[in-house]
Amino acid sequence: MTSTDTARPCREETVAARRTVPPQPSAAGRSTGGLRSTGGPRPFGTARTSGAGGAASHPRGKPAQVRVAVYAEDLILQTGVVQQLRQRPEVELLSESEAAQAEVSLLVVDAMTETVAEHLRRLRLATSGAIGLVVGQFEAGGLQTIVECGVAAVLRRSEADQDRLVHLITALANGEGVMPGDLLGELLDRIGMLQRTMLDGRGLTLSTLTAREAEMLRLVAEGFDTSEIAAKTSYSERTVKNVLHEIITRLGLRNRAHAVGYAMRRGLI
């Protein structure tokens, strides 16, 4: 879409039609404001207002709204999502100047491209909030990229009605992830492949315990002492002590009992 310098009014604020990328952090770690770009997403929101057409201040006792900044490749995409969210009391849309304070940053794009990936990386550095992606076309190879860019939720634009958008936003605000079923299946397949090709050969698992460590903790859980574990595993008592000490130290635990409880709660043994 061709950018333009024509200003477009939006309720109480004037929103520039030029595209921008998310604000980049300064050397002190703070946002330095939106940078103009002819090819990037631009933040858009509504300033908090009172009266008709705006979001009024919340009465006491009502749950706080989720502060959301919406970014898009062009004004049409952005306006469509903003109009959907503006009607919902669960959401507080932020203006461009407030975008760095967002609890949830939502990026709306046609397709997952390298340019979009770069903007996601910048957005991850510019905000401490969760990041969601609303995308038109999504190729299978883009899954690893969005995970690396810190995206915790994905919604296809064809499914992005008002309720699904709000569900995605509230899930992100609660620290949860949202992903279409086929993408979730692909993600699990990739994790399984990682397990088989990179970890199994070295005796490691995704659980952070080696096979030997898991076996020794399992024997501790069954009540065996150091000498009995050494006999059952064909290691010396010194090796058994060292392995158990390594588990406790690496995972920041207090003692063997704590290590057993930790492993059992996570299904590692």
N, C-alpha and C positions, 0 to 999 in steps of 0.2 A: 504494500500500500504506500503511495507517495505521501511523504510527510509535508506539512504545511505550517506556516507560521500564523495562520489565522486563529485568533482566540475564540473559544467556544464557551458561552456562559453555561453554568450549571448551578442552578439555585443561587446560593449566596456566595459562591466562589467562581472564579473564572479559571477554566482548565485549558492549558495550552494543548493544541492538537498535535504538537511535535512529540515524537516518541522519545522516551528516555530509558536508561537502564536503571536498575536499583541503585540506591546510594552506596558508595564504596566507603569503607572505613578509613579514617585517617591514621596517622602513625600512633596516635594515642588510643586507637581502638574505637573512636566514635565516628558516626556517620558524617560525611562531608557534604551531604546533600545529593540530589539527583544529578547525574551527568547526562547531558544531551547526546543523543545518538540517532542517526537516521535509520538504524536497523534493529533497535532493541525495544524491550518492553518498557512501559512507562507506568508509574504508580498513579492511581486515581482513587478518589474516595469522596466522601462528603464531609464537610466540616460539621461539627455538632451544632445543631440549631434547635430553636424552639418554635412552636407553632406548626401550622400546616406544612406538610412536605418535608419536615425534618424530624430528627430523633430527639425527643425531649430528654431532660435529665431524669434519671431513674429514681422513683420514689423509694424511700427506705423500705427494706423488707423484700424487695424484688431482686431476683438474681442478677448479677452483673452481666452485661453483654460481652461477647467475645470481640476484642478489637481486631479488625481485619483490614489489611491493605491488599488491594487487587492490582495486579500488573497484567499487561496484555501487549501483544504485538501490534495491535492497531486499536483505534478508538471504537470501532464497531464491536469488536469482540469484548472490549472492556465495558462498554455501555450496556451490552446485553446482560452480562453477569451482575454488574452493579444494580441495574434495575430489578433483577430478581432478588438480590439480597436486601435492597433498600426497604422492601416491604416486610422484612422479618424482624421481630423484636429481639431475637437472640443475637443479632449481629450489630456491631457498631462500625460503620465504615469510616476509615481514617482518610484525612486529606494527605496530599503529597508530603507536606512538611511534617506530618505526624507518623509517616510510614515506618520509621525506625522503631517506634514503640509498639508495633503490632504484635499480638500474640500469635496470629496466623497470617502468613503471607501466601496469597493465592496467585499463581501464574497461569494465564489463559493463552494457549497457543494453538496454531493449526497442526503442527507436527513437531516431533522431537528432533531438533537439529543441533549441530555443534554450536551454533550461535545461541540457541536456547540454553544449552548445557552451560555455556560460559556465563550467561546471565544468572542461572541457578547458583553457580559457584560464587558469584559476586553477592547474590542475595544471602547466601548462607553466611558469608563474612559480615554482612551489613546488619543482620538482625539476629537476635537470640530466640526468636519465635520459631514455631514449626512451619514447614513449607509444604504446600499442596500444589498439585498440578492438574489442570483441566486441559485435556489435549484432544484434538480432532483425530489425527492418525498416529498410531503408535506402532512402530516396528519392534519385532522381538528383540533385536539387538540393543534397543534403548534402555532395557531394564537395568542393566548393570550401571549405566551412566546415571540414571536418576537416583539409584541407591548411593552411588559415590557422591552425588551432589546434595545429599541430605534430604531428599524428598520422602516424606513419610506417608503420603496419600496420593492416589491417582484416580481421576474420574474422567471417563470419556465424554466429550462434549455432547454426543448424541444422547447421553443419559443424564445430562446436567440440568435437571429440573430444579425447582426451588427447594424441595424437600431434600434431595440428594446433596445439593450444595451445602445446605445447613448441616446435614448429618456429617459430611466430610469436615466442615469447619469445627463443629463441636467435638468430634472425635480427635482431631488434631490438638485442640485446646486441652483435652483430657489426657494427652500423651499417648493416644492410640493411633493405629495405622488403618488405612482403608485402601483396598486394591481390588480391581476386577478379578473374578475367579480365575480366568485364564492366565492373567499375569501372576497371580499368587501361585498357581500350579507351576508356572515356568520358574519362578523364584525358588520354589522348593526343589525342583529338578536341578537347578544350578548349585544349590547347597549340597545336594546329594552327590553331584559330580565333583565338587570341591572335596568332599569327604573322601571319595574313592581315589581321586587322582593325586591329591596333594598331602593328605594327612595319614591315610591308612598305611602307606609304605613306611612311615616313620613311627608308627605305633601311637599316633596322636588321634584325638577325636575333637569334634567341635565343642565338646563339653568342658574343655580346658584340662582334662585329666588324660594321662596316657593310659594304655591298657594295664600296665603294671601298677600304676597308682590306683586305678579303680579296683583292681583285684585286692590290693593290700587294704584299702579302706573297707572293702566288702568283708574281709576276714576280721578286721577290727570290729565291725558292726556285729559280727557273729560271736564276739566275745573272746577271740584268740589273743594271746599276748605276743610280745615281740619274738620270743624264741619259737613259738608254735607257728607264727606266720613265716619265719625264716625257714622252718622245716618244710612247710607246705609249698613254698614258692621256690625253694632251692637257692635262696639268697642268704648271705650272712646276716646276722643280727644287726651289724653295723649298717649294712645297706638298707635294711628295713627301717631302721631309725632315721637314716638320712632321707629316704624317700618320704616318709610320713612328715618329717620336719619341713621338707621342701614344699609339700602340699599346704601345710599350715601357714608357712611364711608367705608363699606366693599368693594365696587367697586371702591373707589378712585375718586368719582365724586364731582362736585362742589355744585350743588343744585338740587332741584326737577326737573327743566326743563332739566338739563343735564341728570338726571336719566331717565326721560321719553324718551329723544332722544336716549340714550344708549339702552334702552329696545326695542324701536321700530326698530332701525337699525338691531338688532339681532333677530327680530321676536319673542320677549318674550311676547309682549302684542299686 
